[in-house]
């Protein structure tokens, strides 16, 4: 009887413990899902990306045991979406991932994978839901790395057109620079030629100056010499002796 009683008590304790674990897990799942759907502040902290543009997003986040973490991103139709994720640490490093549109239709589902990479073309405009489900893991939280990139081909074509316009502008600017460079080169050549002519004129002026100086000095010497000779000969003309050839005084 004692052994039967102890066995019954053990079964009752095990049943109570199992009921407590199941109740706690259910409460955690319900709180996680409601928290993921209703916590707008948490969802709005990471996707400050305009709906009309392309974007690149990467971050790490930790998801608790038995929880579902969802993120929301507005996208245009025709957007080419690329998503990559990997569980870095935690438990067996497996997690569920799914992508849903506004009508809650599942577009992509990766079941209990360590990592995932896929491309998706968005057909309709709207806000898309990206969820990571860790409900199969009751006790281990997981650290997940997430990367998402998207671009609209129409916007890319417009960007290429803008680049082409920029290239045309740069080409015109390059032609202007080449013209300016040629003009500067011509100006340098003209300055060199002008410098040579200035030097030539300088040496010509210096030569003429020396020629004028020497010729002026020579003319001055000739004039002074001619004046001295004229005075000498004039004085000889009026020169008379006071004695006769026989050395007698003249009367």
C-alpha positions in Angstrom: 0.0 0.0 0.0 2.8 2.4 0.8 4.5 1.8 -2.6 1.2 2.3 -4.4 0.5 5.5 -2.6 4.0 6.9 -3.4 3.6 5.9 -7.1 0.2 7.8 -7.2 1.8 10.8 -5.6 4.6 10.8 -8.2 2.2 10.5 -11.1 0.1 13.4 -9.6 3.2 15.5 -9.2 4.4 14.7 -12.8 0.9 15.6 -14.2 0.9 18.9 -12.2 4.4 19.8 -13.5 3.4 18.9 -17.1 0.2 21.0 -16.8 2.2 23.9 -15.5 4.8 23.7 -18.3 2.1 23.5 -21.0 0.2 26.4 -19.5 3.3 28.5 -19.2 4.3 27.7 -22.8 0.9 28.6 -24.1 0.9 31.8 -22.2 4.4 32.7 -23.6 3.3 31.9 -27.2 0.1 34.0 -26.9 2.0 36.9 -25.4 4.8 36.7 -28.0 2.3 36.7 -31.0 0.2 39.5 -29.5 3.4 41.4 -28.7 4.7 41.0 -32.3 1.4 42.1 -33.8 0.6 45.0 -31.5 3.9 46.6 -30.5 4.1 49.3 -33.2 7.0 51.0 -31.6 9.1 47.8 -31.9 8.1 47.4 -35.5 8.7 51.0 -36.5 12.2 51.3 -35.0 13.9 49.6 -38.0 12.2 50.2 -41.3 12.4 54.0 -41.7 12.6 53.4 -45.5 10.3 55.3 -47.9 8.0 53.1 -49.9 9.0 54.8 -53.2 12.8 53.9 -52.9 15.1 50.9 -52.8 16.7 50.0 -49.5 19.3 47.7 -47.8 18.7 46.6 -44.2 20.8 44.4 -42.0 20.6 43.8 -38.2 20.8 41.2 -35.5 18.0 40.4 -33.0 17.3 37.9 -30.3 14.1 35.9 -30.2 13.0 34.2 -27.0 12.0 30.6 -26.5 8.5 29.9 -27.9 8.1 33.3 -29.5 7.3 34.7 -32.9 9.0 37.9 -34.0 7.5 39.8 -37.0 8.7 42.8 -39.0 6.8 44.8 -41.6 8.1 46.5 -44.7 6.1 48.6 -47.3 7.1 47.7 -50.9 6.0 48.6 -54.4 4.8 46.2 -57.1 7.7 45.0 -59.2 10.2 45.2 -56.4 12.9 42.6 -56.5 13.4 41.4 -52.9 16.4 39.5 -51.6 16.4 38.1 -48.1 19.1 36.2 -46.2 19.2 35.1 -42.6 21.2 32.8 -40.3 20.8 31.7 -36.7 24.1 32.5 -35.0 23.6 31.0 -31.5 21.0 29.3 -29.4 19.8 25.7 -29.1 19.9 23.6 -32.3 20.1 26.9 -34.3 17.0 26.1 -36.3 14.1 28.5 -36.8 11.0 28.9 -39.0 10.6 31.8 -41.4 7.7 32.9 -43.5 6.9 35.9 -45.7 3.2 37.0 -46.0 1.5 39.7 -48.0 -1.4 42.0 -46.8 -3.9 39.2 -47.5 -1.9 37.0 -45.1 -1.0 34.6 -47.9 2.3 32.9 -47.3 4.7 33.7 -50.2 7.8 32.0 -48.8 8.1 29.5 -46.0 11.4 28.0 -44.6 10.7 25.3 -42.1 13.1 24.8 -39.2 16.3 25.8 -41.0 19.5 27.2 -39.7 19.8 29.7 -42.6 17.9 30.7 -45.6 18.5 32.7 -48.8 15.9 33.5 -51.4 14.7 36.0 -54.0 11.2 37.2 -54.5 9.5 39.5 -56.9 6.7 41.6 -55.3 3.6 41.5 -57.5 1.3 43.9 -55.5 2.0 47.0 -53.6 1.5 46.8 -49.8 3.0 46.2 -46.4 4.6 42.7 -46.2 5.2 40.7 -43.1 8.4 38.9 -42.3 8.2 36.5 -39.3 10.6 34.3 -37.5 8.9 31.5 -35.5 10.8 30.0 -32.5 7.7 28.3 -31.0 9.3 24.8 -31.4 12.1 25.8 -29.1 10.6 25.8 -25.6 13.7 26.8 -23.6 16.4 28.2 -25.9 16.5 31.8 -27.2 18.3 32.4 -30.5 20.4 35.2 -32.0 19.5 35.8 -35.6 21.3 37.8 -38.3 19.0 39.2 -40.9 19.7 41.0 -44.2 17.2 42.3 -46.7 17.8 44.2 -49.9 15.3 45.5 -52.5 15.2 47.7 -55.5 12.6 48.6 -58.2 13.9 48.1 -61.7 12.0 51.1 -63.0 13.8 53.3 -60.4 17.0 51.6 -61.4 16.4 52.5 -65.1 15.7 56.1 -64.0 18.9 56.0 -62.0 20.8 54.7 -65.1 19.2 57.5 -67.1 20.4 60.1 -64.5 23.8 58.5 -64.7 23.8 58.8 -68.5 22.8 62.5 -68.2 25.6 62.9 -65.6 28.1 61.2 -68.0 27.0 63.6 -70.8 27.5 66.6 -68.4 30.9 65.2 -67.4 31.7 64.7 -71.1 30.8 68.3 -71.9 32.7 69.4 -68.9 35.7 67.3 -70.0 35.5 69.0 -73.5 35.4 72.4 -71.8 38.4 71.4 -69.6 40.3 70.3 -72.7 39.5 73.5 -74.5 40.6 75.5 -71.4 43.8 73.4 -71.3 44.5 74.1 -74.9 43.9 77.8 -74.4 46.2 77.9 -71.4 48.8 76.1 -73.5 48.4 78.7 -76.2 48.7 81.5 -73.7 51.9 79.9 -72.3 53.4 79.7 -75.8 52.4 83.3 -76.5 54.0 84.4 -73.2 57.2 82.5 -74.1 57.3 84.2 -77.5 56.6 87.6 -75.9 59.4 86.9 -73.4 61.8 86.1 -76.2 60.8 89.3 -78.1 61.2 91.3 -74.9 64.7 89.9 -74.4 65.5 90.6 -78.1 64.3 94.2 -77.8 66.3 94.6 -74.6 69.5 93.5 -76.2 68.8 95.6 -79.3 68.2 98.7 -77.1 71.3 98.1 -75.1 73.3 97.7 -78.3 71.9 100.9 -79.8 72.6 102.7 -76.5 76.2 101.6 -76.6 76.5 102.6 -80.3 75.0 106.1 -79.6 77.3 106.5 -76.6 80.5 105.5 -78.5 79.5 107.5 -81.6 78.7 110.6 -79.5 82.0 110.4 -77.6 83.8 110.1 -80.9 82.0 113.1 -82.4 82.8 115.1 -79.2 86.4 114.2 -79.6 86.4 115.2 -83.2 84.6 118.5 -82.5 87.0 119.3 -79.7 90.0 118.4 -81.8 88.7 120.5 -84.7 88.1 123.5 -82.4 91.6 123.2 -81.0 93.1 123.1 -84.5 91.0 126.1 -85.7 92.2 128.1 -82.7 95.7 127.1 -83.3 95.7 128.0 -87.0 93.8 131.2 -86.4 96.4 132.3 -83.9 99.2 131.4 -86.4 97.6 133.6 -88.9 97.8 136.6 -86.6 101.1 135.9 -85.2 103.9 138.4 -86.1 107.6 138.6 -85.1 109.0 141.8 -83.4 112.5 141.3 -84.9 113.8 141.1 -88.4 115.5 138.1 -89.8 118.8 139.7 -89.0 117.5 139.9 -85.4 117.1 143.7 -85.5 114.1 145.3 -84.0 111.4 146.3 -86.3 110.6 150.0 -86.6 
